[in-house]
Amino acid sequence: MDLKYSVSTRLLSLDVFRGITIVAMILVNNPGEWDNRFAALKHAQWNGLTPTDLIYPFFMFIMGISMCFSYTKFNFKFSKQLLIKIVRRATFLFLIGVLLGWLGLFLKGFNELKNENIDFVSRLIYAITDFENIRILGVLQRLAIVSLIGSVIVLLVKPNRLPWIIGIILLSYWLIMAFSGSYAQDDNNLATIIDREILGATHLHFDRLQDGTLYIFEPEGLLSTIPCIAHVLLGFLFGKILLESKEINQAVQKILILGTILLFIGFLLDYSFPINKKLWSSSYVLVSCGLGALFLGLLIWIIDIREHKKWINFFESFGINPLFMYTFAGVLSTLLVKIYFKSDGHWISLKSFIVNNFINLFADGNWGSLIYAVLYVILNWVIADILYRRKILIKL
């Protein structure tokens, strides 16, 4: 649905923060070559933290804050009509995530049969109906699940009880993973066992060990989605601080202090439950929310207090349509990677053709890969900027 928006009704720094995370998501998801990336643009192999590991949790943290702002219109009152709206949106978002995965699978299956003696229609039917290998979970699917559960909690539970719920979630998840011996990177991890038993191995993501060996692991799995609920609830509480503080300076002070406390506790917990994005460990929740709060406080101070706004338009254009731009970038990326054509007698993807015949003429290796990613972000910005200038908000 296309809607007009008013900047005056939105926290500008929050839109910029949201835009920065979407730009970062697009950048790290679209290198020129996956084997050529700077270390900061890679996820940690298992335990640990890189700048890339902060992007997704930052967006989830922002989602919790936005949730707080949105439900002020309903005075945080639960109703059947509001529940229907929440469920409808979550279902829509989940299905978009599944369709994104299906698109890549469809094009992959269609391409794999290009050299076989099979007619076009048969290839098309095979690719369309390959539901056996479709990945059920993913980034948008996790956001859908967490937004649904988080919304119900904040509408039914008093705000002063949310810290207890957050604590119970993080402590319970820690104990479950500790007593099941699920800190290791292997197929016997409890998170993988649950996903495999409920969803089936063919519907899960495959990851690689350091030696390149493939193994089943769903980074957006069912069990590891539980601590994500705490993530969104923490964002919601920071949203309450912004809404209830009498002055913006007071709000920033509280945000910075609480962010520092979360960061400190998270690093302490790292000694017992290591910081791990793929498991979405309890320490990871606290550290990423703490850093997210500190970054938000910094942006509020720069943009809303000091009013340094000349640089923000690029990021704000992504921030007002975040999920649409993420989806658009995902579809376009899939088409570039999965659409093949013949070049010098060989089948090659459109992306590989661009990288090999244009980007690598100026730079190769890590720099060439980064240049492609930056150009891809700029290409998506053209669409984001058109929507921004026309003040069109596309809600997913």
SVG drawing of the C-alpha trace seen along z (x, -y; Angstrom):
<svg xmlns="http://www.w3.org/2000/svg" viewBox="-12 -22 55 57">
<polyline fill="none" stroke="black" stroke-width="0.4" points="0.0,0.0 1.3,-3.4 0.9,-6.1 2.1,-9.7 4.3,-10.3 5.2,-13.4 8.8,-13.8 7.4,-15.8 5.6,-12.7 8.8,-10.6 12.0,-10.6 14.5,-11.6 17.5,-9.9 15.6,-6.7 14.8,-6.8 18.5,-7.5 19.5,-4.6 17.1,-2.3 18.4,-3.5 22.0,-2.9 21.2,0.7 19.4,1.4 22.3,-0.1 24.7,2.1 22.6,5.1 22.5,4.6 26.3,3.9 27.4,7.0 24.9,9.3 26.1,8.3 29.9,8.5 31.3,8.8 32.8,12.2 32.1,14.0 35.6,15.3 37.0,11.7 35.7,9.7 37.4,7.6 37.2,9.1 34.9,6.4 32.3,7.3 32.2,11.0 30.2,12.6 32.2,14.3 32.8,17.9 31.2,19.0 31.9,17.3 32.9,13.6 31.6,10.4 32.4,8.4 30.7,5.1 28.6,7.2 27.2,9.2 25.7,6.0 23.5,5.1 20.6,7.5 20.3,7.1 20.4,3.3 17.4,3.5 15.6,5.8 16.4,3.4 14.9,0.5 11.9,2.6 11.2,2.8 11.4,-1.0 9.2,-1.5 6.7,0.9 6.5,-1.3 5.8,-4.4 3.2,-2.6 1.1,-1.3 0.8,-4.7 -2.0,-5.3 -3.9,-2.5 -2.9,-3.5 -1.2,-0.1 -4.7,1.5 -5.1,5.0 -8.1,5.6 -9.3,8.2 -9.1,5.7 -5.5,4.8 -4.6,8.5 -6.0,9.2 -3.9,6.4 -0.8,7.7 -1.3,11.3 -2.1,10.2 1.1,8.1 3.3,10.9 1.8,13.4 2.4,11.2 6.0,10.5 6.6,14.2 5.3,15.2 7.4,12.5 10.5,14.1 9.4,17.5 8.8,16.2 12.3,14.6 13.8,18.0 11.5,19.7 12.6,17.2 16.3,18.2 15.4,21.9 13.2,21.6 16.0,19.8 18.6,22.3 16.5,25.3 15.7,23.8 19.4,23.1 20.5,26.6 18.5,28.1 19.7,25.7 22.1,28.2 19.7,31.2 17.5,32.4 14.4,31.1 11.8,28.8 11.2,25.3 7.8,26.1 9.1,29.1 12.0,27.2 9.7,24.4 7.2,26.8 10.1,28.6 11.6,25.4 8.3,23.9 7.2,27.0 10.5,27.8 8.9,27.2 10.8,30.1 13.9,28.0 12.5,24.6 13.9,22.9 11.1,22.1 12.9,19.7 15.0,16.6 15.5,13.0 12.1,11.7 10.4,14.8 12.2,14.2 11.2,10.6 7.6,11.7 7.6,14.2 9.3,11.8 7.1,8.9 4.0,11.0 5.0,12.4 6.6,9.2 3.5,7.2 1.2,9.5 3.5,9.4 3.7,5.6 0.0,5.2 -0.9,7.7 1.8,7.2 2.5,4.1 5.8,2.3 7.2,2.7 7.0,6.5 8.8,6.6 12.3,6.6 11.4,9.7 10.2,11.4 13.4,10.4 15.5,11.8 13.5,15.1 13.9,15.5 17.6,14.9 18.3,17.0 16.1,19.9 17.8,19.9 21.2,19.8 20.4,22.8 18.8,24.8 21.9,24.4 24.3,25.0 22.7,28.2 22.2,29.6 25.8,28.9 24.8,26.9 27.6,24.4 29.5,26.4 29.3,25.8 28.0,29.1 24.8,31.0 24.2,32.2 23.5,28.7 20.0,28.6 19.0,25.7 19.7,27.8 18.0,30.9 14.8,29.0 14.8,27.4 15.6,30.7 12.8,32.6 10.1,30.0 10.9,28.5 13.0,31.3 16.6,31.1 15.8,30.2 14.0,27.0 17.0,25.7 20.1,23.6 23.5,25.1 26.5,23.5 30.2,24.2 32.9,25.1 36.3,23.4 37.6,26.3 34.8,25.7 32.7,28.7 29.0,28.2 26.7,29.0 23.0,28.3 22.5,25.2 19.6,22.7 20.9,19.3 17.3,18.1 16.1,21.3 13.2,21.8 15.0,22.2 17.3,19.2 14.3,17.0 13.3,17.1 16.0,14.7 15.1,12.5 11.9,11.8 13.9,10.4 15.8,8.3 12.6,6.6 11.3,6.1 14.5,4.4 14.0,2.1 10.5,1.4 11.7,0.3 14.1,-2.1 11.2,-3.4 9.3,-4.0 12.3,-6.1 12.1,-8.3 8.3,-8.7 8.2,-9.4 11.2,-11.6 10.3,-15.3 13.4,-16.5 15.4,-14.9 18.7,-15.5 17.3,-13.5 16.3,-10.7 19.8,-10.5 21.4,-10.4 19.2,-7.5 19.8,-5.7 23.5,-6.0 23.6,-4.9 21.4,-1.8 23.2,-1.0 26.5,-0.9 25.1,1.3 23.7,3.8 27.1,3.8 29.0,4.4 26.7,7.3 26.8,8.8 30.6,8.9 30.6,10.5 28.2,13.1 30.4,13.9 32.7,15.9 29.9,18.3 27.7,18.1 29.9,16.8 28.8,14.0 27.4,15.9 25.2,14.5 24.3,17.8 23.0,19.1 21.7,15.6 23.2,16.2 22.0,14.2 25.3,12.4 24.9,11.5 21.5,10.0 22.8,7.8 26.0,6.7 24.2,5.8 21.3,4.0 23.9,2.1 25.8,1.0 22.6,0.3 21.5,-2.0 24.8,-3.8 24.7,-4.3 21.1,-5.6 22.1,-8.0 24.9,-9.3 22.6,-9.8 20.0,-11.6 22.7,-13.9 24.1,-14.6 20.8,-14.9 18.0,-15.9 20.0,-17.9 22.9,-19.5 20.8,-19.4 23.7,-18.3 21.4,-17.0 23.2,-17.7 24.5,-14.2 21.3,-12.2 19.2,-12.2 20.9,-9.2 20.2,-7.0 16.8,-8.5 15.6,-7.5 16.3,-3.9 15.0,-4.3 11.5,-5.3 11.0,-2.2 13.3,0.3 11.6,3.6 10.6,2.7 14.1,1.7 15.5,4.8 13.1,7.0 13.7,5.0 17.5,5.4 17.0,9.1 14.9,9.7 17.3,7.7 20.3,9.5 18.7,12.9 18.1,12.0 21.6,10.8 23.1,14.0 20.6,16.5 20.0,15.2 22.5,16.8 23.4,16.1 26.1,17.4 29.3,15.4 32.2,16.8 30.5,20.2 30.1,20.4 27.1,19.9 27.7,17.0 25.5,15.0 24.8,11.4 26.6,10.5 29.7,12.4 29.7,10.8 29.6,7.3 32.4,8.2 34.7,9.8 34.3,7.4 33.9,4.1 34.7,4.1 37.9,6.2 39.3,3.9 39.8,1.2 40.2,3.3 40.0,6.9 40.2,9.0 38.7,7.4 38.6,3.9 36.8,5.0 34.3,6.9 33.7,3.8 33.3,1.5 30.6,3.8 28.8,3.8 28.9,0.0 27.7,-0.4 24.9,2.0 23.9,-0.1 23.8,-3.2 21.7,-1.4 19.1,-0.6 19.4,-4.2 18.0,-5.5 14.7,-3.7 14.8,-4.7 15.4,-8.3 12.5,-8.4 10.2,-7.2 11.7,-9.6 11.3,-12.7 7.7,-11.8 7.2,-11.1 5.8,-7.6 5.9,-5.1 5.5,-1.4 4.6,0.7 5.3,4.4"/>
</svg>
